[in-house]
Amino acid sequence: MHDLFAVQRIIEEAKKHGEIKEISIEMGELCDLHDHDIKGRIEELTGWIVNFTIKPSNIKCGCGYEGEPKIIEKNHENVLYTCPRCENKPKVIEGDELILTEVKIK
């Protein structure tokens, strides 16, 4: 259900630009959605070409570490990650979002 809401939001936002031919989406690697599910649903519902880019994430931890997290598991429900230095849960600086980055009009 979470991914269906995201698909609807992307479609609504893209349609504001006119008759669509193609869109590009950037997804952070810590986003709890799956690119192939989002891509497939948008293509099925609209017939648009959908391009995906996976953006690396960046975290900041209380131990002082800043950089990429250690991803333990990623599934349809969530993404489990820790600080690779101390194994605590860090703050996400970037890389957990889903962004419509480009819309190409017919």
LINWORA-V113756 format. One record per pair of residues at least 24 apart in sequence whose C-alpha atoms are under 7 Angstrom apart, sorted by the first residue. I is the first residue (numbers start at 1). J is the second residue. If there is no record, write none. Layout:
<<I;J> <I;J>>
This chain:
<<3;33> <3;38> <7;38> <7;42> <10;100> <14;103> <18;105> <19;105> <19;106> <20;48> <20;103> <20;104> <20;105> <20;106> <21;48> <21;49> <21;104> <21;105> <21;106> <22;48> <22;49> <22;50> <22;103> <22;104> <23;49> <23;50> <23;51> <23;102> <23;103> <23;104> <24;50> <24;51> <24;52> <24;100> <24;101> <24;102> <24;103> <25;51> <25;52> <25;53> <25;99> <25;100> <25;101> <26;52> <26;53> <26;54> <26;55> <26;98> <26;99> <26;100> <26;101> <27;53> <27;54> <27;55> <27;97> <27;98> <27;99> <28;54> <28;55> <28;56> <28;57> <28;95> <28;96> <28;97> <28;98> <29;54> <29;55> <29;56> <29;57> <29;95> <29;96> <30;57> <30;79> <30;95> <30;96> <31;95> <31;96> <31;97> <31;98> <32;76> <32;77> <32;78> <32;79> <33;76> <55;95> <56;95> <57;94> <57;95> <58;92> <58;93> <58;94> <58;95> <59;90> <59;91> <59;92> <59;93> <60;90> <60;91> <60;92> <60;93> <61;90> <61;91>>
